[in-house]
Amino acid sequence: MNPGATATAAPVFSAGNRDDDHIVQETSTDASTSRESASRLGYINDPFIKHFVRNPQRRAPLINRGTYARFHGVQSTLQRFASLPQASSSKNQVVVLGSGFDTSYFLLAAKNQRVARYFEIDFAEINAKKAATIYRKPALKSLLPKDTEVKCGGTELHSARYCLLSADLRCFRDQVVPKLLAGGFDCSAPTLFISECVLIYLDPKHSDAILDWITEQIPDAAILTYEQILPNDRFGRMMIENLRSRQLELRGLIAYPDLESTRSRFVSRGWKSAFAIDLFDYHQKCIDQEELARIAKIEFMDEWEEFSLLTKHYAFTFACTSDSQSSTAFVQN
């Protein structure tokens, strides 16, 4: 991972501009390539990501280390959620906003840490590629629920447990919500939303609309976001210019530029609690020292100053609408 390479196909530009949407969709390939590099070298254990990467590349050590920290944060949160007491009620749900080629469902299913319902949402173009790959690869297809059906011309997968849904996140109430409800989404069930480099690319009016709907409709919800921060220092300005050179715009970064603003964003919208931490501090404070010692042996990294600069410009935010999913649990190893 370039920690800034999105793991998703999050919509960025004005609705209807298919050329701009295509540019953003291609960023999912960047994240998958970085994740495959980290997996192949042994930083992370993801035997499924290789199926989504056509041209494997070995990333630089600081990118592999950043990929590891990002992966650790997301997977630890998913595993904790799947293990919470309410899991025994067979009602808990996960919703991945802008899922791209994410493999988290398959990682959970392979460990039999299944949640009652797992929803992935992205553009139809991305989902068509993902669904086709899943059906071509026995290691992936074998983990699909037995009742899985291919829908919408091969751009969606439907089952009682897992749904891959095609929709534009900018039209959340009109497109996403009806598809979730049709797929069996239960607003009364404990629900974890995952959003990696998605909300930051949306105009705040669209991303805030998503958060407001969750606040209004789901009394027991949590969300984990992973996004860029600190646009105004030298590194932040360079980061923005690099993305703009690829015709990518971080539309939410000015509105929510730092840890405090990303945290208060949720609290001010009625969420019960929120906690934010940059990727550098997460790497230093929230990963077991034995794990850090293990990955240090994989390859030598002497780019610590650059690693610090890079990872301080990316952050996790974990927020909850109730007390049942404490935001403080996120920082536990």
C-alpha positions as CSV (number, residue, x, y, z in Angstrom):
1,M,0.0,0.0,0.0
2,N,0.9,3.5,-0.6
3,P,-1.1,4.3,2.5
4,G,-2.9,6.8,0.3
5,A,-3.8,4.3,-2.4
6,T,-7.5,3.7,-2.0
7,A,-8.7,0.2,-1.3
8,T,-12.0,1.1,-2.9
9,A,-13.7,2.5,-5.9
10,A,-15.1,5.4,-4.0
11,P,-17.0,8.0,-6.1
12,V,-15.3,11.3,-6.3
13,F,-16.6,13.6,-8.9
14,S,-19.9,14.9,-10.0
15,A,-22.5,12.2,-10.7
16,G,-22.7,11.1,-14.3
17,N,-19.1,11.9,-15.2
18,R,-18.1,8.3,-16.2
19,D,-14.6,9.2,-17.2
20,D,-13.8,10.7,-13.8
21,D,-15.5,7.8,-12.1
22,H,-13.3,5.4,-14.1
23,I,-10.1,7.2,-12.8
24,V,-11.2,6.6,-9.2
25,Q,-12.2,3.0,-9.9
26,E,-8.6,2.3,-11.0
27,T,-7.3,3.2,-7.6
28,S,-8.6,-0.1,-6.3
29,T,-5.9,-1.8,-8.4
30,D,-3.2,0.2,-6.6
31,A,-4.4,-0.9,-3.2
32,S,-4.7,-4.5,-4.2
33,T,-1.2,-4.5,-5.7
34,S,0.2,-3.1,-2.4
35,R,-1.7,-5.6,-0.4
36,E,-0.6,-8.5,-2.6
37,S,3.0,-7.4,-2.1
38,A,2.7,-7.3,1.7
39,S,1.0,-10.7,1.6
40,R,3.6,-12.4,-0.6
41,L,6.4,-11.1,1.6
42,G,4.8,-12.4,4.8
43,Y,3.7,-9.1,6.4
44,I,0.1,-10.1,6.3
45,N,-1.8,-13.4,5.8
46,D,-4.2,-12.9,2.9
47,P,-4.2,-15.9,0.5
48,F,-7.0,-14.4,-1.5
49,I,-5.7,-11.1,-2.7
50,K,-3.4,-12.6,-5.3
51,H,-6.5,-13.6,-7.3
52,F,-7.3,-10.0,-7.9
53,V,-3.9,-8.8,-9.0
54,R,-2.8,-9.3,-12.6
55,N,0.6,-7.7,-12.4
56,P,2.2,-8.3,-9.0
57,Q,4.8,-5.7,-7.9
58,R,7.1,-5.6,-5.0
59,R,6.5,-2.4,-3.0
60,A,9.1,-0.5,-1.1
61,P,9.6,-1.5,2.6
62,L,7.9,1.6,4.0
63,I,4.9,0.9,1.8
64,N,4.7,-2.7,2.9
65,R,5.0,-1.7,6.5
66,G,2.2,0.9,6.0
67,T,0.0,-1.7,4.3
68,Y,0.6,-4.0,7.3
69,A,-0.6,-1.4,9.8
70,R,-3.6,-0.5,7.7
71,F,-4.5,-4.2,7.3
72,H,-4.0,-4.8,11.0
73,G,-6.4,-2.0,12.0
74,V,-9.2,-3.1,9.7
75,Q,-8.9,-6.9,10.3
76,S,-8.6,-6.5,14.1
77,T,-11.8,-4.4,14.2
78,L,-13.7,-6.9,12.0
79,Q,-12.5,-9.9,14.1
80,R,-13.5,-8.1,17.4
81,F,-16.9,-7.3,16.0
82,A,-17.5,-10.9,14.8
83,S,-16.5,-12.0,18.3
84,L,-18.7,-9.7,20.3
85,P,-21.4,-11.3,22.4
86,Q,-24.2,-10.2,20.1
87,A,-22.7,-12.4,17.4
88,S,-24.4,-15.3,19.1
89,S,-27.7,-13.7,18.2
90,S,-27.1,-14.3,14.5
91,K,-28.1,-10.8,13.7
92,N,-24.9,-8.8,13.4
93,Q,-24.0,-7.2,10.0
94,V,-21.0,-5.7,8.2
95,V,-21.3,-3.1,5.4
96,V,-18.2,-2.2,3.4
97,L,-18.6,1.1,1.6
98,G,-16.7,1.2,-1.6
99,S,-15.4,-2.4,-1.3
100,G,-13.3,-2.6,-4.4
101,F,-11.3,-5.8,-4.4
102,D,-11.3,-6.2,-0.6
103,T,-11.0,-9.8,0.6
104,S,-12.2,-9.4,4.2
105,Y,-15.3,-11.4,3.7
106,F,-13.3,-14.4,2.5
107,L,-10.7,-14.0,5.3
108,L,-13.6,-14.1,7.9
109,A,-15.3,-17.0,6.1
110,A,-12.1,-19.1,5.9
111,K,-11.7,-18.8,9.7
112,N,-15.4,-19.5,10.2
113,Q,-15.8,-16.0,11.8
114,R,-18.9,-15.3,9.8
115,V,-21.3,-12.5,10.6
116,A,-25.0,-12.9,10.0
117,R,-25.0,-10.6,6.9
118,Y,-22.1,-9.1,5.0
119,F,-22.7,-6.4,2.4
120,E,-20.2,-5.0,-0.1
121,I,-21.1,-1.9,-2.1
122,D,-19.3,-0.4,-5.1
123,F,-19.7,0.6,-8.7
124,A,-21.0,-2.0,-11.1
125,E,-17.8,-1.9,-13.2
126,I,-15.7,-2.9,-10.2
127,N,-18.2,-5.5,-9.0
128,A,-18.4,-7.2,-12.4
129,K,-14.7,-7.8,-12.3
130,K,-14.8,-9.0,-8.7
131,A,-17.7,-11.3,-9.2
132,A,-16.1,-12.9,-12.3
133,T,-12.9,-13.5,-10.4
134,I,-14.7,-15.0,-7.5
135,Y,-16.4,-17.5,-9.8
136,R,-13.2,-18.3,-11.7
137,K,-11.2,-19.1,-8.6
138,P,-12.3,-22.2,-6.6
139,A,-10.6,-20.9,-3.4
140,L,-13.0,-17.9,-3.5
141,K,-16.1,-19.6,-4.9
142,S,-16.0,-22.3,-2.3
143,L,-16.4,-19.8,0.5
144,L,-19.6,-18.3,-1.0
145,P,-22.8,-19.3,0.7
146,K,-24.5,-22.2,-1.1
147,D,-27.5,-20.0,-2.0
148,T,-25.5,-17.4,-3.8
149,E,-27.1,-16.1,-7.1
150,V,-25.5,-13.9,-9.8
151,K,-27.7,-10.9,-10.4
152,C,-27.9,-7.7,-12.5
153,G,-25.9,-9.0,-15.5
154,G,-23.0,-10.3,-13.4
155,T,-22.5,-7.1,-11.4
156,E,-24.1,-8.4,-8.1
157,L,-24.1,-11.5,-5.9
158,H,-27.0,-12.2,-3.7
159,S,-27.4,-14.6,-0.8
160,A,-28.8,-14.7,2.7
161,R,-25.4,-14.1,4.2
162,Y,-23.3,-12.3,1.6
163,C,-24.3,-9.6,-0.9
164,L,-22.1,-7.8,-3.5
165,L,-24.3,-4.8,-4.5
166,S,-23.8,-2.2,-7.2
167,A,-24.6,1.4,-6.4
168,D,-23.3,5.0,-6.3
169,L,-22.6,6.1,-2.8
170,R,-23.4,9.7,-3.8
171,C,-27.0,8.5,-4.1
172,F,-27.0,6.7,-0.7
173,R,-30.7,7.0,0.2
174,D,-32.0,6.5,-3.3
175,Q,-29.7,3.7,-4.5
176,V,-27.8,2.1,-1.6
177,V,-30.5,1.9,1.1
178,P,-33.1,0.2,-1.1
179,K,-30.6,-2.4,-2.2
180,L,-29.5,-3.1,1.4
181,L,-33.0,-3.5,2.6
182,A,-33.9,-5.8,-0.4
183,G,-30.8,-7.9,0.5
184,G,-32.0,-8.4,4.1
185,F,-30.3,-5.6,5.9
186,D,-31.8,-5.2,9.4
187,C,-31.7,-1.7,10.8
188,S,-32.2,-3.0,14.3
189,A,-29.2,-5.3,14.2
190,P,-25.7,-4.5,15.4
191,T,-23.9,-3.2,12.4
192,L,-20.3,-2.3,11.6
193,F,-19.5,-0.1,8.6
194,I,-16.0,-0.1,7.0
195,S,-14.9,2.8,4.9
196,E,-11.3,2.9,3.6
197,C,-10.4,6.0,1.7
198,V,-14.0,6.5,0.6
199,L,-15.7,9.3,2.6
200,I,-12.7,11.6,2.0
201,Y,-13.2,11.4,-1.8
202,L,-16.9,12.4,-1.5
203,D,-18.2,15.9,-1.3
204,P,-19.0,16.4,2.4
205,K,-22.7,16.8,1.6
206,H,-22.7,13.2,0.3
207,S,-20.6,11.6,3.0
208,D,-22.5,13.5,5.7
209,A,-25.7,12.2,4.3
210,I,-24.5,8.6,4.8
211,L,-23.5,9.3,8.4
212,D,-26.8,11.0,9.1
213,W,-28.8,8.1,7.7
214,I,-26.9,5.7,10.0
215,T,-27.5,8.0,13.0
216,E,-31.2,8.2,12.2
217,Q,-31.9,4.5,11.3
218,I,-29.4,2.3,13.2
219,P,-29.4,2.5,17.0
220,D,-26.5,0.1,17.4
221,A,-23.9,1.0,14.7
222,A,-20.2,1.4,14.6
223,I,-18.0,2.7,11.8
224,L,-14.2,2.4,11.0
225,T,-12.8,4.9,8.5
226,Y,-9.3,5.1,7.2
227,E,-8.5,8.4,5.5
228,Q,-6.0,11.1,4.7
229,I,-5.4,14.0,7.1
230,L,-3.2,17.1,7.5
231,P,-3.5,18.8,4.1
232,N,-1.8,22.1,5.1
233,D,1.8,21.1,5.9
234,R,4.5,20.6,3.3
235,F,3.9,16.8,3.0
236,G,0.2,17.3,2.9
237,R,0.4,19.7,0.1
238,M,2.6,17.4,-1.8
239,M,0.2,14.5,-1.2
240,I,-2.7,16.5,-2.6
241,E,-0.7,17.6,-5.7
242,N,0.3,14.1,-6.4
243,L,-3.3,13.0,-6.3
244,R,-4.4,15.9,-8.4
245,S,-1.8,15.0,-11.0
246,R,-3.8,11.7,-11.3
247,Q,-7.1,13.8,-11.5
248,L,-8.1,12.7,-8.0
249,E,-9.5,15.2,-5.5
250,L,-9.8,14.8,-1.8
251,R,-13.1,16.6,-1.5
252,G,-13.6,16.0,2.2
253,L,-10.1,16.9,3.4
254,I,-10.6,20.6,3.8
255,A,-13.8,20.1,5.8
256,Y,-12.2,17.4,8.0
257,P,-8.4,18.0,8.0
258,D,-7.2,16.5,11.3
259,L,-7.8,14.0,14.0
260,E,-10.0,16.3,16.1
261,S,-12.2,17.3,13.2
262,T,-12.7,13.7,12.1
263,R,-13.6,12.7,15.6
264,S,-15.9,15.6,16.3
265,R,-17.6,15.1,12.9
266,F,-19.3,12.0,14.4
267,V,-20.0,13.4,17.9
268,S,-21.6,16.5,16.4
269,R,-23.9,14.4,14.3
270,G,-25.3,12.4,17.2
271,W,-22.9,9.5,17.5
272,K,-22.3,8.3,21.1
273,S,-18.5,8.3,20.9
274,A,-15.6,8.5,18.5
275,F,-11.8,8.0,18.6
276,A,-9.2,9.0,16.1
277,I,-5.6,8.0,15.7
278,D,-3.0,8.5,13.0
279,L,-1.4,5.5,11.3
280,F,2.0,6.2,12.9
281,D,0.7,6.1,16.4
282,Y,-1.4,3.1,15.6
283,H,1.7,1.3,14.4
284,Q,3.7,2.3,17.5
285,K,1.0,1.9,20.2
286,C,-1.6,-0.6,19.0
287,I,0.4,-3.4,17.5
288,D,1.9,-6.0,19.7
289,Q,5.7,-5.6,20.1
290,E,6.3,-9.3,19.1
291,E,4.4,-8.6,15.9
292,L,6.6,-5.5,15.2
293,A,9.7,-7.6,15.8
294,R,8.4,-10.3,13.4
295,I,7.8,-8.0,10.5
296,A,11.1,-6.1,11.1
297,K,12.8,-9.4,10.1
298,I,11.1,-9.6,6.8
299,E,13.1,-6.8,5.1
300,F,15.3,-3.9,6.2
301,M,13.7,-0.5,6.4
302,D,15.9,2.6,6.8
303,E,13.3,5.1,5.7
304,W,11.9,5.8,9.2
305,E,11.7,9.6,8.8
306,E,9.7,9.2,5.6
307,F,7.6,6.4,7.1
308,S,6.7,8.8,10.0
309,L,5.8,11.6,7.7
310,L,3.7,9.4,5.5
311,T,1.8,7.5,8.2
312,K,1.1,10.7,10.2
313,H,-1.0,11.8,7.2
314,Y,-3.4,8.9,7.4
315,A,-5.8,8.1,10.2
316,F,-8.3,5.6,11.6
317,T,-11.5,6.9,13.1
318,F,-13.8,4.5,15.0
319,A,-17.2,5.8,16.1
320,C,-20.3,4.2,17.7
321,T,-24.0,5.1,18.0
322,S,-24.4,3.1,21.2
323,D,-22.4,1.9,24.3
324,S,-22.4,-1.7,23.1
325,Q,-19.4,-1.1,20.8
326,S,-16.9,1.0,22.7
327,S,-14.6,3.2,20.6
328,T,-11.9,2.6,23.2
329,A,-11.8,-1.1,22.3
330,F,-10.3,-0.1,18.9
331,V,-6.9,0.7,20.5
332,Q,-6.5,-2.7,22.2
333,N,-3.9,-5.0,20.7
